[in-house]
Amino acid sequence: MSRYINPYTDFGFKKLFGEEGSKNLLKDFLNELLPPIHRIKELSLKRTENLPEIKSERSAVFDIYCESENGSKFIVEMQKAKIDFFKDRTVFYSTFPIKEQAEKGDWNFELSPVYCIAILDFVFEKNSSTIAKADYISNVQLKDQYCNIFYDKLAFLFIEMPNFKKKEEELLTHFDKWLYFLKNLQSFIDIPNILNEEVFIEGFRKAEFANFNEKEKEQYDQSLKRYRDLKAVVDTSFHEGMEKGKLEKEDITIRNALRKGKLTPQEIAEMLEVSLERVLAIQKEIN
């Protein structure tokens, strides 16, 4: 067992950023990404399940959902595996904090900024026109045909962790240190000198397995097992998908997960962001 937890697991990510006692870490991390005009002084965590007004509408469940003192909204996600329509899903999620700002009665439609931030354990497929294919941060905003920003209060920030390859001696900024911390946390034995800062020391303390109670240890063990199982399934599915181009990548992943028998259909549906009905249909085909 490693000394520190894996931040790519659901439990690990929420332990570092999604608890009331983790707000200082989350605020410091977000402020490294945001423009000065939207920097956060204080923030509050909100319900991660954003329910629609009509029961028949689809709901959104975010990893972390928070709001700054000036009303800016932040969705922060850790995405462990590449899934189809991931960009569509992210845009869809952004509509919930926008819609919840609607006021009853007379309202002038002024909105607070919304930021969707995704930490990815995979790399986007880059098109041939992309100049810097190894960039690890994509900052996406609405622009017109002249590349002028049309609307500056909606932004999508994607951090592709596999593309962050800096070594300790190459870290130049505070944000470099954050990504180095997240990418290597599970492999650290002791706190490296370059991360000997108050905010990172707090992060190491929260991430140290020995500091957990028995219930937390059990929850982390289960979360780590699900992460490893999913990663193994996705890796297998990638190679099979290359050979079986006629099958959809997601269907291959679902089939492999079901055949391994380590995850329940409900767990597969939740982790791959697909419907339970789809998983059960494939399970019925297999059986």
C-alpha positions as CSV (number, residue, x, y, z in Angstrom):
1,M,0.0,0.0,0.0
2,S,1.3,3.4,-1.0
3,R,1.7,6.1,1.7
4,Y,-0.5,8.5,-0.2
5,I,-3.8,7.9,-2.0
6,N,-4.4,7.9,-5.7
7,P,-6.0,11.2,-6.6
8,Y,-7.5,9.8,-9.8
9,T,-9.9,7.6,-7.7
10,D,-13.3,9.0,-6.9
11,F,-12.5,8.9,-3.2
12,G,-9.1,10.4,-3.5
13,F,-10.2,13.3,-5.7
14,K,-13.1,14.3,-3.4
15,K,-10.8,13.8,-0.3
16,L,-8.4,16.4,-1.7
17,F,-10.9,18.9,-3.2
18,G,-14.5,18.0,-2.3
19,E,-14.7,18.2,1.5
20,E,-15.4,21.2,3.6
21,G,-11.9,21.0,5.1
22,S,-10.4,20.9,1.6
23,K,-11.7,24.3,0.5
24,N,-8.3,26.0,0.9
25,L,-6.7,23.4,-1.5
26,L,-9.5,23.8,-4.0
27,K,-9.4,27.6,-3.9
28,D,-5.6,27.6,-4.4
29,F,-5.9,25.2,-7.3
30,L,-8.7,27.1,-9.0
31,N,-7.0,30.5,-8.6
32,E,-4.0,29.2,-10.6
33,L,-6.4,28.6,-13.6
34,L,-8.6,31.7,-13.4
35,P,-8.0,35.2,-14.8
36,P,-7.3,37.8,-12.2
37,I,-10.8,39.3,-12.5
38,H,-12.4,36.0,-11.4
39,R,-10.0,35.0,-8.6
40,I,-11.7,33.5,-5.6
41,K,-11.4,34.9,-2.0
42,E,-13.9,32.5,-0.5
43,L,-16.0,29.7,-1.9
44,S,-18.8,27.4,-0.7
45,L,-19.4,23.8,-1.8
46,K,-22.8,23.1,-3.3
47,R,-24.8,19.9,-3.8
48,T,-23.0,17.8,-6.4
49,E,-26.4,16.5,-7.7
50,N,-28.0,19.2,-9.7
51,L,-31.6,18.3,-10.1
52,P,-33.8,19.6,-12.9
53,E,-37.1,21.4,-12.5
54,I,-39.0,18.6,-14.3
55,K,-38.5,15.0,-13.1
56,S,-38.5,13.7,-16.6
57,E,-35.4,15.8,-17.5
58,R,-32.0,14.3,-17.0
59,S,-30.1,15.3,-13.9
60,A,-26.4,16.1,-13.7
61,V,-24.0,14.7,-11.0
62,F,-20.7,16.6,-10.7
63,D,-17.6,15.5,-8.8
64,I,-17.3,18.9,-7.2
65,Y,-19.6,21.9,-7.6
66,C,-18.8,25.2,-5.8
67,E,-19.5,28.9,-5.9
68,S,-17.3,31.9,-5.1
69,E,-18.2,34.8,-3.0
70,N,-19.2,36.8,-6.1
71,G,-21.5,34.1,-7.4
72,S,-19.2,32.5,-10.0
73,K,-19.9,28.8,-10.5
74,F,-17.3,26.1,-10.8
75,I,-17.8,22.5,-11.9
76,V,-14.6,20.4,-11.3
77,E,-14.4,16.9,-12.6
78,M,-11.8,14.1,-12.7
79,Q,-12.4,12.0,-15.8
80,K,-10.6,8.7,-15.7
81,A,-11.4,7.2,-19.1
82,K,-12.0,8.5,-22.6
83,I,-15.7,8.2,-23.4
84,D,-17.7,9.0,-26.5
85,F,-19.3,12.5,-26.6
86,F,-17.3,13.7,-23.7
87,K,-17.3,17.3,-25.0
88,D,-21.1,17.1,-25.5
89,R,-21.4,15.9,-21.9
90,T,-19.3,18.8,-20.6
91,V,-21.3,21.4,-22.5
92,F,-24.5,19.7,-21.2
93,Y,-23.3,19.9,-17.6
94,S,-22.5,23.6,-18.1
95,T,-26.2,24.3,-18.7
96,F,-27.2,23.4,-15.1
97,P,-25.4,26.2,-13.2
98,I,-26.6,28.6,-15.9
99,K,-30.3,27.6,-15.6
100,E,-30.3,27.6,-11.9
101,Q,-29.5,31.4,-12.0
102,A,-32.9,32.2,-13.5
103,E,-34.9,34.4,-11.1
104,K,-38.7,34.5,-10.7
105,G,-40.5,37.6,-11.7
106,D,-38.7,40.5,-13.4
107,W,-35.1,39.6,-14.3
108,N,-32.7,41.2,-16.7
109,F,-30.9,37.9,-17.6
110,E,-27.5,39.0,-16.2
111,L,-25.5,35.8,-15.4
112,S,-22.6,35.0,-13.2
113,P,-19.5,33.3,-14.8
114,V,-19.5,29.5,-15.1
115,Y,-16.3,27.5,-15.3
116,C,-16.2,23.8,-16.2
117,I,-12.8,22.3,-15.3
118,A,-11.9,18.8,-16.2
119,I,-8.8,17.0,-15.1
120,L,-8.3,14.2,-17.7
121,D,-6.4,10.9,-17.3
122,F,-6.3,10.7,-21.1
123,V,-5.4,12.9,-24.1
124,F,-7.9,14.5,-26.5
125,E,-7.5,13.4,-30.1
126,K,-5.9,16.5,-31.8
127,N,-6.7,17.5,-35.3
128,S,-4.0,18.2,-37.9
129,S,-4.4,22.0,-37.5
130,T,-3.4,21.9,-33.8
131,I,0.0,23.5,-33.4
132,A,1.1,22.4,-30.0
133,K,-0.1,18.8,-29.8
134,A,1.6,18.3,-26.4
135,D,-0.1,21.2,-24.6
136,Y,-1.6,20.0,-21.4
137,I,-4.2,22.7,-20.9
138,S,-7.0,23.6,-23.3
139,N,-8.8,26.8,-22.6
140,V,-12.1,26.9,-24.6
141,Q,-14.4,29.9,-24.9
142,L,-17.1,31.1,-27.3
143,K,-15.5,33.2,-30.1
144,D,-16.7,34.9,-33.3
145,Q,-15.3,34.3,-36.8
146,Y,-12.5,36.8,-36.1
147,C,-11.5,34.9,-32.9
148,N,-12.8,37.7,-30.7
149,I,-14.3,36.4,-27.5
150,F,-18.1,36.6,-27.9
151,Y,-19.0,35.7,-24.3
152,D,-16.4,35.9,-21.5
153,K,-18.5,34.3,-18.7
154,L,-18.5,30.7,-19.9
155,A,-15.2,28.8,-20.1
156,F,-14.1,25.2,-20.4
157,L,-10.7,24.2,-19.1
158,F,-9.3,20.7,-19.9
159,I,-6.1,19.5,-18.2
160,E,-4.6,16.5,-20.0
161,M,-2.5,14.9,-17.3
162,P,-0.6,12.4,-19.6
163,N,0.8,15.4,-21.5
164,F,2.2,16.9,-18.3
165,K,5.7,15.4,-18.3
166,K,7.8,18.0,-16.3
167,K,10.3,16.7,-13.9
168,E,11.0,18.3,-10.5
169,E,13.8,20.5,-11.8
170,E,11.5,21.8,-14.6
171,L,8.7,23.1,-12.4
172,L,8.5,26.9,-13.0
173,T,5.1,28.0,-11.6
174,H,2.9,27.2,-8.7
175,F,0.4,25.5,-11.1
176,D,3.3,23.3,-12.4
177,K,3.7,22.2,-8.8
178,W,0.0,21.4,-8.5
179,L,0.1,19.2,-11.5
180,Y,3.3,17.5,-10.4
181,F,1.7,16.9,-7.0
182,L,-1.4,15.3,-8.5
183,K,0.4,13.2,-11.1
184,N,3.0,11.8,-8.7
185,L,1.2,11.8,-5.4
186,Q,0.7,8.1,-5.1
187,S,4.4,7.4,-5.8
188,F,5.8,9.8,-3.2
189,I,7.4,8.3,-0.1
190,D,8.2,11.7,1.5
191,I,7.4,15.3,0.7
192,P,9.9,16.6,-1.9
193,N,11.6,19.8,-1.1
194,I,10.0,21.6,-4.0
195,L,6.5,20.9,-2.6
196,N,7.5,22.0,0.9
197,E,4.8,24.8,0.9
198,E,1.9,25.1,3.3
199,V,-0.8,24.3,0.8
200,F,0.9,21.2,-0.4
201,I,1.8,20.0,3.1
202,E,-1.9,20.3,3.8
203,G,-2.6,18.2,0.7
204,F,-0.1,15.5,1.8
205,R,-1.7,15.4,5.2
206,K,-5.2,14.9,3.8
207,A,-3.9,12.3,1.3
208,E,-1.9,10.2,3.8
209,F,-3.6,6.8,4.1
210,A,-2.5,6.4,7.8
211,N,-4.6,9.4,8.8
212,F,-7.9,7.7,7.7
213,N,-10.3,6.0,10.0
214,E,-11.4,2.5,9.3
215,K,-14.5,3.5,7.3
216,E,-12.4,5.9,5.1
217,K,-9.8,3.2,4.5
218,E,-12.5,0.8,3.4
219,Q,-14.1,3.4,1.1
220,Y,-10.7,4.2,-0.5
221,D,-9.9,0.5,-1.0
222,Q,-13.1,0.0,-2.8
223,S,-12.6,3.2,-4.9
224,L,-9.1,2.1,-5.8
225,K,-10.3,-1.3,-6.9
226,R,-12.9,0.2,-9.1
227,Y,-10.4,2.6,-10.7
228,R,-7.9,-0.3,-11.4
229,D,-10.7,-2.5,-12.8
230,L,-11.9,0.3,-15.1
231,K,-8.4,1.2,-16.2
232,A,-7.7,-2.5,-17.1
233,V,-10.9,-2.8,-19.0
234,V,-10.3,0.5,-20.9
235,D,-6.7,-0.5,-21.8
236,T,-7.9,-3.9,-23.1
237,S,-10.8,-2.3,-25.0
238,F,-8.4,0.2,-26.7
239,H,-6.4,-2.6,-28.3
240,E,-9.4,-4.7,-29.2
241,G,-11.1,-1.6,-30.7
242,M,-8.1,-1.1,-33.0
243,E,-8.7,-4.6,-34.3
244,K,-12.5,-4.6,-34.3
245,G,-13.3,-1.3,-36.0
246,K,-17.0,-2.4,-36.6
247,L,-17.8,-2.3,-32.9
248,E,-18.2,0.9,-31.0
249,K,-15.5,1.6,-28.5
250,E,-17.9,2.0,-25.6
251,D,-19.6,-1.3,-26.3
252,I,-16.3,-3.1,-26.3
253,T,-15.5,-1.5,-23.0
254,I,-18.8,-2.5,-21.5
255,R,-18.5,-6.1,-22.8
256,N,-15.0,-6.5,-21.4
257,A,-16.1,-5.1,-18.0
258,L,-19.0,-7.5,-17.9
259,R,-16.9,-10.5,-18.8
260,K,-14.3,-9.7,-16.2
261,G,-17.1,-9.8,-13.6
262,K,-15.4,-7.4,-11.2
263,L,-17.8,-4.5,-11.6
264,T,-21.6,-4.6,-11.3
265,P,-23.7,-3.3,-14.2
266,Q,-24.6,-0.3,-12.1
267,E,-20.9,0.5,-11.4
268,I,-20.1,0.1,-15.1
269,A,-22.9,2.5,-16.1
270,E,-21.8,5.1,-13.5
271,M,-18.1,5.0,-14.3
272,L,-18.5,5.0,-18.1
273,E,-21.4,7.6,-18.0
274,V,-23.8,5.4,-19.9
275,S,-27.3,4.3,-19.2
276,L,-27.9,1.2,-17.0
277,E,-30.3,0.0,-19.6
278,R,-27.5,-0.1,-22.2
279,V,-25.2,-2.1,-20.0
280,L,-28.0,-4.6,-19.1
281,A,-28.9,-5.0,-22.8
282,I,-25.3,-5.9,-23.6
283,Q,-25.2,-8.2,-20.6
284,K,-28.3,-10.0,-22.0
285,E,-26.6,-10.4,-25.3
286,I,-23.5,-11.9,-23.7
287,N,-25.6,-14.3,-21.6
